[in-house]
Amino acid sequence: MRVLSGLGHALVLAGSMTWEITWSLILGFTLSAIVQAVVRRETITQLLGSGRPKTVAVAAGLGAASSSCSYAAVALARTLFRRGASFVAAMAFEIASTNLVIELGIILALLISWQFTLAEFAGGPIMIVLVALGFRLLVGQRLIDTAFQQASQGVAGSMEGHAAMDMSIKSGGGFWRRLLSRDGYTAVSHIFVMEWAAVIRDIAGGLLIAGAIGAWVPDRFWRQLFLAGHPLGARLWGPVIGPVISLLSFVCSIGNVPLAAVLWNGGISFGGVVAFIFADLIIIPILIIYRKYYGTKMMLVILGIFYATMVVSGYIVEFVFGGLGLIPATRAAKVSVTGVHWNYTTVLNIIFLLLALALLIRFLRSGGPRMLKMMGRGVNGAVLMARRGWRGGAGGGAGEPRGRLDSSKGPRPPRHPATAITTQAFGLCCHRLPAISGLLQGPSPSCRSARHWSPRSGSPRRYRAAGRSSSVRR
């Protein structure tokens, strides 16, 4: 009976936190969908071709605008790298697209306090700068080339289909004209639902884990773990242990915010919370994906550089915010049973749930379920969509098939160069390889034997006499 009571208490805590953040999640994903609908992915790739400071700053800004779950962000970073973005710019884009996003800031303010939102948006750029410096100073060109060769093999990771799809509006006109058009409504609805489909597992998992820990783990355990009785020791220890807990929690993206609230109430330092939230990009499942994408050695390098920069960023935020008096004096994160009352939270939840319903109806009426099914097939699903003439946001609305298909003759083959969605998703079009399979696999074996597949121009280049390419951008 005590087991059932404890389980019920954990579920009630999780449900209470869910009710507190529902409207903010819908608002954040709606704004993110609007931005992604008007920003074309091909434009992003064109701006990330070097590792210069200006390019890294642009990558961070575009990543913040292209909000993604952690798995999709990692997959998209590899896609950008294969298409010609420098490795440093791809990593900056990846960090920003998970840690500098609107919905994360709103939920931090609601569950913990606004100071954590400010710390997140202050510490994120610091981490990106430190990561760029780390790769510039510690990673050689040979390792970058090896990582590119591994990335070019197209080994599947997770959320590949989501990362491959570009559902931005392709019609002309200004911002408001494109956004308020029929195509704009459709594109926003598709991106909105796709984003939810990508992160719902992590959000639900994070809420359930946070509820379980809040209900079952006594505060005394956390106070001892975080050295709560030793102020200076806690400030030094928090940023070190925070990423380790995140790595072992298997929860990423927005899903780790409820757990961060539990840790804050338990005594972890301010900088420790910030480092914990940043560490969604080094959880064990994502480390496995890094190994598939870039090889074991690069995976270990990414883990080392990311962890070190998370710790340093946590220290900087801890001591700067402490010096400015911006660290909350009380630990009052909303990890308690509040129930449903008629207040501003309930009103906002009703309003935004109606908005979500309107977007969901548009998604269902415009071919969205078929696109969602294709997304689950990874990159092959995206290619199949292209072969069937899927618009992906162009012309008559995102996700609507272009014309009719004659089932007796099978799908119409794509024109060369490939249809828009494939070109935008992969950017590996080679004039010698008109087939879709060539776009996925890179150059043909005869082309590989004496030439290097350039990630910047998409054309084969001859190796130097030494046998090593220098064309991959750091």
C-alpha positions as CSV (number, residue, x, y, z in Angstrom):
1,M,0.0,0.0,0.0
2,R,2.9,2.4,0.8
3,V,4.3,1.6,-2.6
4,L,1.1,2.6,-4.4
5,S,0.8,5.7,-2.2
6,G,4.4,6.7,-3.1
7,L,3.7,6.1,-6.8
8,G,0.6,8.1,-6.7
9,H,2.4,11.0,-5.0
10,A,5.1,10.9,-7.7
11,L,2.5,11.0,-10.5
12,V,0.6,13.9,-8.8
13,L,3.9,15.9,-8.6
14,A,4.6,15.2,-12.3
15,G,1.0,16.2,-13.2
16,S,1.2,19.4,-11.2
17,M,4.4,20.5,-12.9
18,T,2.9,19.6,-16.3
19,W,-0.1,21.9,-15.6
20,E,2.2,24.7,-14.6
21,I,4.2,24.6,-17.9
22,T,1.6,23.6,-20.5
23,W,0.9,27.0,-21.8
24,S,4.5,28.0,-21.9
25,L,5.4,24.9,-23.9
26,I,2.7,25.6,-26.5
27,L,3.8,29.3,-26.7
28,G,7.5,28.4,-27.1
29,F,6.9,25.8,-29.8
30,T,4.5,28.1,-31.7
31,L,7.1,30.9,-31.8
32,S,9.8,28.4,-32.8
33,A,7.6,27.1,-35.6
34,I,7.0,30.6,-36.9
35,V,10.7,31.3,-37.0
36,Q,11.5,28.0,-38.7
37,A,8.8,28.5,-41.2
38,V,10.3,31.8,-42.5
39,V,14.0,30.9,-42.2
40,R,15.1,28.6,-45.0
41,R,17.6,25.9,-44.1
42,E,19.7,26.4,-47.2
43,T,20.3,30.0,-46.1
44,I,21.6,28.7,-42.8
45,T,24.2,26.4,-44.5
46,Q,25.4,29.2,-46.8
47,L,26.3,31.3,-43.7
48,L,28.3,28.7,-41.8
49,G,31.2,27.9,-44.1
50,S,34.1,28.9,-41.8
51,G,35.1,28.8,-38.2
52,R,35.7,32.5,-37.9
53,P,34.2,34.3,-34.8
54,K,31.6,36.1,-36.9
55,T,30.5,32.8,-38.4
56,V,30.3,31.1,-35.0
57,A,28.2,34.1,-33.8
58,V,25.9,33.7,-36.8
59,A,25.6,29.9,-36.2
60,A,24.6,30.6,-32.6
61,G,21.9,33.0,-33.6
62,L,20.5,30.7,-36.3
63,G,20.6,27.8,-33.9
64,A,18.6,29.7,-31.3
65,A,16.1,30.5,-34.1
66,S,16.0,26.8,-35.2
67,S,14.8,25.3,-32.0
68,S,15.2,21.5,-31.9
69,C,15.2,18.6,-29.4
70,S,18.7,17.5,-28.6
71,Y,18.6,14.4,-30.9
72,A,17.4,16.4,-33.9
73,A,19.9,19.2,-33.1
74,V,22.7,16.6,-33.2
75,A,21.5,15.1,-36.4
76,L,21.0,18.6,-38.0
77,A,24.5,19.6,-37.0
78,R,25.9,16.6,-38.9
79,T,23.8,17.5,-41.9
80,L,25.2,21.0,-41.9
81,F,28.7,19.7,-41.5
82,R,28.3,17.4,-44.5
83,R,26.9,20.2,-46.5
84,G,29.8,22.5,-46.0
85,A,29.5,24.2,-42.6
86,S,32.7,24.2,-40.5
87,F,32.7,21.8,-37.6
88,V,33.0,24.5,-35.1
89,A,30.0,26.4,-36.6
90,A,28.0,23.1,-36.6
91,M,28.7,22.6,-32.9
92,A,27.8,26.2,-32.1
93,F,24.5,25.7,-34.0
94,E,23.8,22.5,-32.1
95,I,24.4,24.1,-28.6
96,A,22.3,27.1,-29.4
97,S,19.4,25.2,-30.9
98,T,18.9,23.3,-27.6
99,N,20.1,25.8,-24.9
100,L,19.2,29.3,-26.2
101,V,15.6,28.7,-27.2
102,I,12.5,30.6,-26.1
103,E,10.6,27.7,-24.6
104,L,13.5,26.7,-22.4
105,G,13.7,30.2,-21.0
106,I,10.0,30.4,-20.3
107,I,9.8,27.1,-18.5
108,L,12.9,28.0,-16.3
109,A,11.2,31.2,-15.3
110,L,7.9,29.4,-14.4
111,L,9.3,26.4,-12.6
112,I,12.4,28.0,-10.8
113,S,12.8,31.7,-11.3
114,W,13.6,34.4,-13.9
115,Q,17.2,34.5,-12.8
116,F,17.8,31.1,-14.3
117,T,16.4,32.2,-17.6
118,L,18.9,35.1,-17.6
119,A,21.7,32.8,-16.6
120,E,20.8,30.4,-19.4
121,F,21.0,33.1,-22.0
122,A,24.1,34.6,-20.5
123,G,25.9,31.3,-20.0
124,G,25.0,29.8,-23.4
125,P,27.1,32.3,-25.4
126,I,30.0,31.8,-22.9
127,M,29.9,28.1,-23.5
128,I,29.8,28.5,-27.3
129,V,32.9,30.8,-27.2
130,L,34.7,28.3,-25.0
131,V,33.8,25.4,-27.2
132,A,35.0,27.3,-30.3
133,L,38.3,28.1,-28.6
134,G,38.7,24.5,-27.4
135,F,38.2,23.0,-30.9
136,R,40.5,25.7,-32.4
137,L,43.3,25.1,-30.0
138,L,43.0,21.4,-29.2
139,V,41.6,19.6,-32.3
140,G,43.8,19.1,-35.4
141,Q,42.8,19.2,-39.0
142,R,43.5,15.5,-39.4
143,L,40.8,14.6,-36.8
144,I,38.4,17.0,-38.4
145,D,39.0,15.3,-41.8
146,T,38.5,11.8,-40.2
147,A,35.3,13.0,-38.6
148,F,34.0,14.3,-41.9
149,Q,34.8,11.0,-43.7
150,Q,32.8,9.2,-40.9
151,A,30.0,11.7,-41.2
152,S,29.8,11.2,-45.0
153,Q,29.0,7.5,-44.5
154,G,25.5,8.6,-43.4
155,V,25.3,6.2,-40.4
156,A,21.8,6.6,-38.9
157,G,21.4,8.1,-35.4
158,S,18.2,9.3,-34.0
159,M,15.5,11.8,-35.3
160,E,17.2,11.7,-38.7
161,G,13.9,12.3,-40.5
162,H,13.1,15.3,-38.4
163,A,16.5,16.9,-39.0
164,A,16.4,16.2,-42.7
165,M,13.0,17.9,-43.4
166,D,12.9,21.6,-44.3
167,M,9.3,22.7,-44.1
168,S,10.0,26.4,-44.4
169,I,7.7,28.6,-46.6
170,K,9.1,28.7,-50.2
171,S,6.7,31.3,-51.6
172,G,7.9,34.9,-52.1
173,G,6.8,38.1,-50.3
174,G,7.6,39.8,-47.0
175,F,7.6,38.2,-43.6
176,W,3.9,38.9,-42.7
177,R,2.6,38.0,-46.2
178,R,4.3,34.7,-46.1
179,L,3.4,33.9,-42.5
180,L,-0.3,34.8,-42.9
181,S,-0.7,32.9,-46.1
182,R,-2.3,29.5,-46.4
183,D,1.2,28.1,-46.9
184,G,2.4,29.8,-43.8
185,Y,-0.4,28.4,-41.7
186,T,0.3,24.9,-43.0
187,A,4.0,25.2,-42.5
188,V,3.7,26.5,-38.9
189,S,1.2,23.7,-38.1
190,H,3.5,21.0,-39.5
191,I,6.6,22.3,-37.7
192,F,4.7,22.7,-34.5
193,V,3.5,19.1,-34.4
194,M,6.9,17.8,-35.6
195,E,8.6,19.6,-32.8
196,W,6.2,18.1,-30.3
197,A,6.6,14.6,-31.7
198,A,10.4,15.0,-31.4
199,V,10.5,16.1,-27.7
200,I,7.4,14.6,-26.1
201,R,9.3,11.6,-25.0
202,D,11.9,13.7,-23.2
203,I,9.4,16.1,-21.7
204,A,7.3,13.2,-20.3
205,G,10.3,11.3,-19.1
206,G,11.7,14.4,-17.4
207,L,8.5,15.2,-15.6
208,L,8.1,11.6,-14.5
209,I,11.7,11.3,-13.2
210,A,11.4,14.7,-11.5
211,G,8.2,13.6,-9.9
212,A,9.7,10.3,-8.7
213,I,12.8,12.0,-7.3
214,G,10.8,14.7,-5.7
215,A,8.6,12.2,-4.0
216,W,11.0,9.4,-3.1
217,V,14.5,10.9,-2.6
218,P,14.8,12.7,0.8
219,D,16.2,16.2,0.8
220,R,19.0,15.1,3.2
221,F,20.5,13.0,0.4
222,W,20.7,16.0,-1.9
223,R,22.1,18.3,0.7
224,Q,24.9,15.9,1.5
225,L,25.6,15.2,-2.2
226,F,25.8,19.0,-3.0
227,L,27.7,20.0,0.1
228,A,24.9,22.3,1.1
229,G,26.5,22.9,4.5
230,H,29.7,24.3,3.0
231,P,28.9,27.4,1.0
232,L,32.2,27.7,-0.9
233,G,32.5,24.0,-1.4
234,A,28.9,23.8,-2.8
235,R,29.7,26.6,-5.3
236,L,32.8,24.8,-6.5
237,W,31.3,21.4,-6.5
238,G,27.9,22.2,-8.2
239,P,29.1,22.9,-11.8
240,V,31.3,19.7,-11.6
241,I,28.6,17.3,-10.4
242,G,25.7,18.9,-12.4
243,P,26.7,17.6,-15.8
244,V,27.4,14.2,-14.4
245,I,23.9,13.9,-13.0
246,S,22.5,15.0,-16.4
247,L,24.7,12.5,-18.3
248,L,23.3,9.7,-16.2
249,S,19.7,10.8,-16.3
250,F,19.2,10.0,-20.0
251,V,16.8,13.0,-20.2
252,C,17.6,15.8,-22.6
253,S,16.1,18.9,-24.2
254,I,13.4,20.7,-22.1
255,G,12.7,17.5,-20.2
256,N,15.6,18.1,-17.8
257,V,14.2,21.4,-16.5
258,P,11.8,19.7,-14.0
259,L,14.7,17.7,-12.7
260,A,16.8,20.9,-12.4
261,A,14.0,22.3,-10.3
262,V,14.2,19.3,-8.0
263,L,18.0,19.6,-7.8
264,W,17.8,23.3,-7.0
265,N,15.4,22.6,-4.1
266,G,17.8,19.9,-3.0
267,G,20.7,22.3,-2.6
268,I,22.8,22.3,-5.8
269,S,24.4,25.6,-6.5
270,F,23.2,28.2,-9.0
271,G,26.0,27.5,-11.4
272,G,25.4,23.7,-11.0
273,V,21.9,24.1,-12.3
274,V,23.1,26.0,-15.3
275,A,25.8,23.4,-16.0
276,F,23.2,20.6,-15.5
277,I,20.9,22.1,-18.1
278,F,23.7,22.6,-20.6
279,A,24.7,18.9,-20.3
280,D,21.7,17.6,-22.3
281,L,24.1,17.3,-25.2
282,I,26.4,14.7,-23.5
283,I,23.9,12.2,-22.1
284,I,24.8,8.6,-22.9
285,P,22.4,8.0,-25.8
286,I,23.7,11.1,-27.6
287,L,27.3,10.1,-26.9
288,I,26.6,6.9,-28.8
289,I,25.2,8.9,-31.7
290,Y,28.4,11.1,-31.7
291,R,30.4,7.9,-32.0
292,K,28.3,6.8,-35.0
293,Y,28.5,10.2,-36.7
294,Y,32.1,11.2,-36.1
295,G,34.0,8.2,-34.8
296,T,35.1,7.1,-31.3
297,K,38.0,9.6,-31.0
298,M,35.9,12.6,-32.0
299,M,33.2,11.5,-29.6
300,L,35.6,11.5,-26.7
301,V,36.9,14.9,-27.8
302,I,33.4,16.3,-27.9
303,L,32.6,14.8,-24.5
304,G,35.8,16.3,-23.0
305,I,35.5,19.8,-24.5
306,F,31.8,20.0,-23.8
307,Y,32.1,18.9,-20.2
308,A,35.0,21.2,-19.5
309,T,33.2,24.2,-21.0
310,M,30.0,23.4,-19.1
311,V,31.9,23.4,-15.9
312,V,33.7,26.7,-16.6
313,S,30.5,28.3,-17.8
314,G,28.8,27.2,-14.6
315,Y,31.7,28.8,-12.6
316,I,31.5,32.1,-14.5
317,V,27.7,32.3,-14.1
318,E,27.9,31.3,-10.4
319,F,30.4,34.0,-9.4
320,V,29.3,36.8,-11.7
321,F,25.6,36.4,-10.8
322,G,26.6,36.0,-7.1
323,G,28.7,39.2,-7.3
324,L,25.7,41.1,-8.8
325,G,23.3,39.8,-6.2
326,L,21.2,37.9,-8.8
327,I,21.2,34.5,-7.2
328,P,17.7,33.8,-5.6
329,A,17.9,33.9,-1.8
330,T,15.3,31.1,-1.4
331,R,14.9,27.7,-3.0
332,A,11.2,27.7,-4.0
333,A,11.0,25.8,-7.3
334,K,7.5,24.6,-8.1
335,V,8.0,20.9,-7.2
336,S,4.9,20.5,-5.1
337,V,1.2,19.6,-5.4
338,T,-0.7,22.7,-6.2
339,G,-3.7,21.3,-8.0
340,V,-5.8,23.0,-10.7
341,H,-7.3,26.4,-9.6
342,W,-9.0,29.2,-11.5
343,N,-6.1,31.5,-11.9
344,Y,-3.9,33.0,-14.7
345,T,-2.3,29.6,-15.3
346,T,-5.6,27.9,-16.0
347,V,-6.7,30.8,-18.3
348,L,-3.5,30.7,-20.3
349,N,-3.6,26.9,-20.5
350,I,-7.1,27.1,-22.0
351,I,-6.1,29.8,-24.5
352,F,-3.0,28.0,-25.7
353,L,-4.6,24.6,-25.8
354,L,-7.2,26.0,-28.2
355,L,-4.3,27.4,-30.3
356,A,-2.6,23.9,-30.3
357,L,-5.9,22.3,-31.3
358,A,-6.2,24.7,-34.3
359,L,-2.7,23.9,-35.4
360,L,-3.3,20.2,-34.9
361,I,-6.5,20.3,-37.0
362,R,-4.6,22.0,-39.8
363,F,-1.8,19.5,-39.5
364,L,-4.3,16.6,-39.9
365,R,-6.1,18.1,-42.8
366,S,-3.0,18.9,-44.9
367,G,-1.3,15.5,-45.1
368,G,0.6,15.9,-41.8
369,P,0.2,12.3,-40.5
370,R,1.8,10.9,-43.7
371,M,4.7,13.3,-43.2
372,L,5.0,12.3,-39.6
373,K,5.1,8.7,-40.6
374,M,7.9,9.5,-43.2
375,M,9.8,11.3,-40.5
376,G,10.0,8.1,-38.5
377,R,11.8,6.4,-41.4
378,G,14.8,8.7,-41.1
379,V,16.6,10.0,-44.1
380,N,15.1,7.3,-46.3
381,G,11.7,8.7,-45.5
382,A,12.7,12.2,-46.5
383,V,14.0,10.9,-49.8
384,L,10.8,9.0,-50.4
385,M,8.9,12.2,-49.8
386,A,11.0,13.9,-52.4
387,R,10.5,11.1,-54.9
388,R,6.7,11.4,-54.5
389,G,6.9,15.1,-55.1
390,W,6.2,16.3,-51.5
391,R,6.2,20.0,-51.3
392,G,7.6,20.4,-47.8
393,G,6.1,23.9,-47.5
394,A,6.4,25.1,-51.0
395,G,3.6,26.1,-53.2
396,G,0.3,24.8,-52.1
397,G,1.2,24.2,-48.5
398,A,3.6,22.3,-46.5
399,G,3.3,18.5,-46.7
400,E,0.9,18.5,-49.6
401,P,1.7,16.2,-52.5
402,R,2.4,18.0,-55.8
403,G,-0.2,16.8,-58.2
404,R,-1.5,13.2,-58.5
405,L,0.5,10.1,-58.7
406,D,-0.3,7.3,-61.2
407,S,-0.2,4.2,-59.1
408,S,0.2,2.0,-62.1
409,K,3.4,3.7,-63.1
410,G,4.8,4.1,-59.6
411,P,6.2,7.3,-58.1
412,R,7.5,9.9,-60.5
413,P,11.3,10.1,-60.4
414,P,12.7,13.4,-59.2
415,R,14.1,15.8,-61.6
416,H,17.8,16.4,-61.5
417,P,19.0,18.3,-59.5
418,A,16.9,16.6,-56.8
419,T,13.6,18.1,-55.6
420,A,13.7,21.0,-53.2
421,I,13.3,19.0,-50.0
422,T,16.1,16.6,-50.7
423,T,18.5,19.3,-51.8
424,Q,17.7,21.3,-48.7
425,A,18.0,18.3,-46.5
426,F,21.3,17.0,-47.6
427,G,23.0,19.5,-50.0
428,L,25.3,16.8,-51.4
429,C,24.2,17.1,-55.1
430,C,27.0,16.0,-57.5
431,H,26.5,16.5,-61.2
432,R,27.9,13.1,-61.9
433,L,25.3,11.4,-59.7
434,P,21.8,12.1,-60.7
435,A,20.3,9.2,-58.6
436,I,18.9,9.9,-55.2
437,S,21.0,7.1,-53.8
438,G,24.1,9.0,-54.9
439,L,23.0,12.0,-52.9
440,L,22.8,9.9,-49.8
441,Q,26.0,7.9,-50.2
442,G,28.3,10.6,-51.6
443,P,30.5,10.1,-54.6
444,S,30.7,6.8,-56.5
445,P,33.5,4.3,-55.6
446,S,35.5,5.3,-58.6
447,C,35.1,8.9,-57.6
448,R,36.2,8.1,-54.0
449,S,39.3,6.3,-55.1
450,A,41.2,9.4,-56.3
451,R,39.2,12.3,-55.1
452,H,38.0,14.0,-52.0
453,W,34.3,14.8,-51.5
454,S,34.3,18.4,-50.5
455,P,31.8,19.4,-47.9
456,R,31.7,23.0,-48.9
457,S,31.1,22.9,-52.7
458,G,29.7,19.4,-53.0
459,S,32.2,18.6,-55.8
460,P,35.0,16.1,-55.9
461,R,38.5,17.5,-55.4
462,R,41.8,15.7,-55.9
463,Y,43.9,14.7,-52.9
464,R,47.2,16.4,-52.3
465,A,50.3,14.4,-52.9
466,A,50.5,13.6,-49.2
467,G,47.1,11.9,-49.5
468,R,45.3,14.1,-47.0
469,S,42.6,16.6,-47.8
470,S,42.7,20.1,-46.4
471,S,39.3,21.2,-47.7
472,V,37.2,20.4,-44.7
473,R,36.7,23.5,-42.6
474,R,37.5,23.4,-38.9
